[in-house]
Amino acid sequence: MEGTIFDIKHFAIHDGPGIRQTVFLKGCPLNCWWCHNPESHDINPEKFIRVNKLDGKEFEKELTVGYNISVDELFKNISGDKIFFEESDGGVTFSGGEPLMQTEFLFEIIKKCKQNGIHTCVDTTGFASEKSIKKIAEVADLFLFDIKLIDNELHQKYTGVPIDEILRNLKWLDENNKNVILRFPVIPEITNTKKNLSEIKSFIKSLKNINQIDLLPYHNISNGKYERFKKFNKMKGVKPSSDDDMLQLKSEFESIGFKVGIGG
């Protein structure tokens, strides 16, 4: 069985516990205004032209983003970092894109990791069928689950998809006592508003077993990607979240009983 990925990051420290390898699966049904991986949207490998300048001359080179890889090939790559996982209580994180777009491939690679004692984590938007969530929950050790906006109209405006399915899947994970860390992207004037913060806090307080959230500050380091891949950047000119803003938010979420991290 094969899946499609577009990057592998070794020695990651912000994608779950310990030292991790993060595998980025290609394809995402969302189109978030602030997406840091715009090259992940299309599930298929994409070609683009990269222009390099040297001594006043321009040189074009065709590159491909994304490639197919088998479960066995990917596991061989993952297992090469096993010594670091063991020393740090780390493991492998499957991110994207949206990894649940490739549920069967994801299930098989997680199952192989589990059989070999490697901790697995799925970084997800939560936008997937209930069947997919339940299948992956059988084998994954941890979910990093995004919660962005509660208002359905705003969620559709800024992500391109409705919120209902996401909240339903989150409730299912909570009710079935699965290991979940919430992730809240702090986007100025979009998610970081009084109305949305109030709705987010009200919703997560209703959860029975989930009590940890990571606040992800907006940053503009992906601006270059939008230029490189010729994607329209809706967040151009927006300033990153300040440290003071993040500390204030941390205090707010701690006040409702949550363990809070900044940056994941």
Buried (B, 14 or more C-beta within 10 A) or exposed (E): EBBBBBBBBEEBBBBBBBBBBBBBBBBBBBEBBBBBBBBBBBBEBBEEEEEEEEEEEEEEEEEEBBEEBBBEEBBEBBBEBBEBBBEBEBBBBBBBBBBBBBBEBBBBBBBBBBEEEBBBBBBBBBBBEEEBBBBBBEBBBBBBBBBBBBBEEBBEEBBBBEBEBBBEBBBBBBEEEBBBBBBBBBBBEBBBBEEBBEBBBEBBEEBEEBBBBBBBBBBBEBBEBBEBBEBEBBBEEBEBBEEEBBEEBBEBBEEEEBEBBBEB
